[in-house]
Amino acid sequence: MKYKKCFNCNSTNIETNEDTVLCKECGFYSTLNFKNLSENFDEQPKNSFDSFMKGMPKIVKDLTKYDVKNELYWLPYILHIYPKAILYPLGNSVNNWKWSFAPYKAIDKDKIKDYPNPSKPGEFYEYILDIDNEVSYDNYIDALKNMEEFIK
């Protein structure tokens, strides 16, 4: 994609490839897969983006922005490195949210059967998010640095 700055924050600290752009400053991204879609997620024709957004937390839907000029959606990037950690937006409104980092922790072997994987019948999760050790940040860069240090 040919972007020189982020639609969300105007930063030039962006990373692009053929069909995706990620702002390393604010953590928002877009992809050509998000082009030419209705602004009302619930009224879109059934497609992969529609399914993708329906599975997103409300805060991600609320924070999603539409770039009219380029006909693209921009949304906060959820960085999921299983079984290490996850970085995600957390909050209850566009005026009250932060970037949060949560590590995964191993499930005790005697409790694994309590955590079935619904997408893989007969298999069980070995790790769960350690929400008790979740840390929130005002900006994406600080949250990302914490995550990078944790996963080293």
N, C-alpha and C positions, 0 to 999 in steps of 0.2 A: 504494500500500500504506500502511496506517496503522501505521507504526512510529514510536515516539518515541525509542528507543534501540537500539543495535546488540546483536544476540543474542550475538555473539562477545566483545565487550569492554565492553559497557554504555555506550559513548560516546553522547552526544546529537548529535555532529557527523556527522549522516547526511544523505543526499540521497535523496529519494524521488520517484517518479512513480506513475502508475497501477498498474503491475505490478512495479516493481523498487525495491529499496532498496540503497544503497551506503554503507558506513561510510567516511568520509574520514579516520578516525583509524587504523583497523587494516587497511583495504583489503579487507575481506570484503563479499560481497554476496549477495543472494538475489532470486529472481523467482518470480512465481506459476507459471511454467513448471516450477518445482522442487517443486510441491506434490503430496502424496499418492503418494509413490514409495517403493518398497522400500528398506530401509537397505542391502541388498546389491546393489551396482551390477551384478554379473555375473548376478543372477537376475531382473532386471527384464524385463518384457515389452519387446519392441522398440518404442522410441519415440525422439523426438528427444533427450530428456535422456540416455537410455541411450547413444545414439551419441555425444553430446557428452562424456560422462564417459569413455567408452572411449578417446577421443582425448586425454585429459588426461594430463599427467605424473603419475607415482606420487605425488609430493609434494602435488599438488593433491587427489588422491583421499584421501590420508592426512589432510590438513588439513580436509577437508570435515566440517561439523558438522550435526547434525540438531536442529532446533527442534521438539520434541515438541508443545508447546502450539499452535503455528501450522502444524504439519505441513509445514515448509519446510526445505530444505537451504541452508546458508551455505557459501560457498567463497571462496578468495582470488581477487580480481579480477585478470585479466591484461589490462593496458592496452597495446594494440598499435596504434601509429601508424606505419603503413607509408607511406613508406620512411624514416621518421625514427628511431624507437626502440621498444623494448618494455620493459615493467616486469612482472616476474613473480616468483613464489616459487621459490627454488632451495635445495635441500638434500636430505638423505637420510633424515630422520625428522622427526616433529613436534617433537622436542626439539633438532633441529639444522638449522635453516633460516633464511634471511634473504630480504629483498626485494632483487632484483637488477635493475639497469638496464643495458641494452646498446644501443648505437647501431647503426644500419645503416650499411654502407659500400657504395659503388658497386663493381660488378664491372667489371674492365677489359674494354673492348669485345672484345678478342681472346680473352677467356675466358668470355664469356656463354654460348656453346654448351655449356659444361660444366655449366650449371645449368638443365636443362629444368624447366618447371613441370608436374608430373604431372597437375594438375587442368585444364590447358589445353594439350593436345597441340599441338606446333608452336611454342609460345611459351616464352620463357626469362625467368628472373628477372634483374632489373637490379641488385638490391641483396641483400646477405647480412648476417646479424648479425655484428657485429664483437665476437666473444666475447673477443678479446684486450684489449679496452677495457671489459669488463664491470666494473661497480662494485656491491658489495653493501652493504646497509644493515640495521641492526637493526630499523628501523621503516618503515612505509609512507609516512609523511609526508615524511621526509627523502629517500627514494627518489623520490617524486613531485615534490618541489621540484627535485631534480637533473634529472629528465626535463623538467620544464617549462622550466627554464633552457636546456637543450640544444636544445629544439625551437623556441625563439623565433626 
